Amino acid sequence: MNVAAVLKAKGRAVAVADADTTLLEVASILAEKRIGALVIVDDAHRVIGIISERDIVRAIAASGESILHRPVSEVMTRNVVTCEESVTLEELMSLMTVRRFRHAPVVENGELVGVVSIGDVVKHHLAEVEMQVSAMQGYLATG
């Protein structure tokens, strides 16, 4: 199974903001949409950063609540690890584990087409494994 299959199941809608959005606005969007990260894009809708709940908590711990009124560009992760739809779930799961991130923007030809979380990856990977186990049990039962 690959990232395209995950996006087909969950949809391609991506919550985005621009680099001038304040951290307080970002936190409000995350809470309202019940999501863990927001992709930061430029005027051409290219990925220039990502900000997560963890990033906001770390920023407040380091700088105090006044940081909430600063632009997200001061805190966001700039070197965003993205993936393409053709990447397998095993490849993405390994990359997310090794690089220690939980959200991967999906980019095709420089354009943002979706976002996949580690929860999405695990959910679909488990479904695939369960299907394989079921098929194997069926094969063994008819043996």
C-alpha positions as CSV (number, residue, x, y, z in Angstrom):
1,M,0.0,0.0,0.0
2,N,1.2,3.5,-0.7
3,V,0.5,7.1,0.3
4,A,-1.9,7.6,-2.6
5,A,-4.2,4.9,-1.1
6,V,-4.2,6.7,2.3
7,L,-5.1,10.0,0.6
8,K,-7.8,8.3,-1.3
9,A,-9.4,7.0,1.9
10,K,-8.9,10.1,4.1
11,G,-9.1,12.9,1.6
12,R,-6.7,15.5,0.3
13,A,-7.8,18.5,2.4
14,V,-4.8,20.2,4.1
15,A,-5.0,22.9,6.7
16,V,-2.5,25.5,5.8
17,A,-1.4,29.0,6.9
18,D,1.1,31.5,5.7
19,A,4.3,32.5,7.5
20,D,2.8,35.7,9.0
21,T,0.1,33.8,10.9
22,T,0.6,34.2,14.7
23,L,1.2,31.2,16.9
24,L,-2.0,32.0,18.7
25,E,-3.9,31.8,15.4
26,V,-2.2,28.6,14.5
27,A,-3.1,27.1,17.9
28,S,-6.7,28.1,17.4
29,I,-6.8,26.5,13.9
30,L,-5.3,23.3,15.3
31,A,-7.8,23.2,18.1
32,E,-10.8,24.0,15.9
33,K,-9.9,21.4,13.3
34,R,-8.7,18.9,15.9
35,I,-5.4,18.3,14.1
36,G,-1.8,18.1,15.3
37,A,0.0,20.1,12.7
38,L,-0.4,22.9,10.1
39,V,1.5,23.1,6.9
40,I,2.9,26.6,6.2
41,V,2.9,27.6,2.5
42,D,4.0,30.6,0.4
43,D,1.9,32.6,-2.0
44,A,2.4,29.9,-4.7
45,H,1.1,27.2,-2.3
46,R,4.6,25.6,-1.9
47,V,5.5,24.1,1.4
48,I,7.9,26.3,3.3
49,G,7.4,24.9,6.8
50,I,5.3,22.9,9.3
51,I,4.2,23.7,12.8
52,S,2.9,21.1,15.3
53,E,1.4,21.3,18.8
54,R,4.7,20.2,20.2
55,D,6.5,23.1,18.5
56,I,4.1,25.5,20.1
57,V,4.5,24.0,23.5
58,R,8.3,24.1,23.2
59,A,8.2,27.8,22.0
60,I,6.0,28.8,25.0
61,A,8.3,26.9,27.4
62,A,11.4,28.6,26.0
63,S,10.1,32.1,25.4
64,G,6.9,32.6,27.5
65,E,3.4,33.3,26.4
66,S,4.4,36.4,24.5
67,I,5.7,34.1,21.7
68,L,2.0,33.4,20.9
69,H,1.8,36.9,19.3
70,R,4.8,36.3,17.0
71,P,4.6,34.9,13.5
72,V,4.8,31.2,13.0
73,S,7.9,31.7,10.7
74,E,9.9,32.3,13.9
75,V,9.1,28.8,15.3
76,M,8.1,26.5,12.4
77,T,10.3,23.7,11.1
78,R,11.7,24.9,7.8
79,N,13.4,21.7,6.6
80,V,10.2,19.8,6.0
81,V,10.4,16.2,5.1
82,T,7.8,15.6,2.4
83,C,6.9,12.5,0.4
84,E,5.2,11.6,-2.9
85,E,2.1,9.6,-3.4
86,S,4.1,6.7,-4.7
87,V,6.0,6.1,-1.4
88,T,5.0,2.9,0.4
89,L,3.7,3.0,3.9
90,E,6.6,0.9,5.0
91,E,9.0,3.4,3.6
92,L,7.2,6.4,5.1
93,M,6.8,4.6,8.5
94,S,10.5,4.0,8.6
95,L,11.3,7.6,7.6
96,M,9.0,9.0,10.3
97,T,10.4,6.7,12.9
98,V,14.1,7.4,12.1
99,R,13.6,11.2,11.6
100,R,11.2,11.5,14.5
101,F,8.3,13.4,13.0
102,R,4.6,12.7,12.9
103,H,3.2,14.6,9.9
104,A,4.4,14.4,6.3
105,P,3.1,16.8,3.6
106,V,2.5,15.0,0.3
107,V,3.9,16.9,-2.7
108,E,3.6,16.1,-6.4
109,N,5.4,18.2,-8.9
110,G,6.1,20.9,-6.3
111,E,2.4,21.1,-5.4
112,L,0.9,20.3,-1.9
113,V,-1.7,17.5,-2.5
114,G,-2.3,16.2,1.0
115,V,-0.8,15.4,4.4
116,V,-0.3,12.0,6.1
117,S,0.1,11.5,9.9
118,I,1.8,8.6,11.6
119,G,-1.7,7.7,12.8
120,D,-2.9,7.4,9.2
121,V,0.1,5.3,8.3
122,V,-0.3,2.9,11.2
123,K,-4.1,2.6,10.7
124,H,-3.7,1.6,7.0
125,H,-0.6,-0.6,7.7
126,L,-2.5,-2.5,10.4
127,A,-5.5,-3.0,8.0
128,E,-3.2,-4.3,5.4
129,V,-1.5,-6.7,7.8
130,E,-4.9,-7.9,9.1
131,M,-6.0,-8.6,5.5
132,Q,-2.9,-10.6,4.9
133,V,-3.4,-12.6,8.1
134,S,-7.0,-13.3,7.2
135,A,-6.0,-14.4,3.7
136,M,-3.3,-16.7,5.2
137,Q,-5.7,-18.2,7.7
138,G,-8.2,-18.9,4.9
139,Y,-5.4,-20.5,2.8
140,L,-4.4,-22.7,5.7
141,A,-7.9,-23.7,6.5
142,T,-8.6,-24.9,3.0
143,G,-5.1,-26.2,2.7
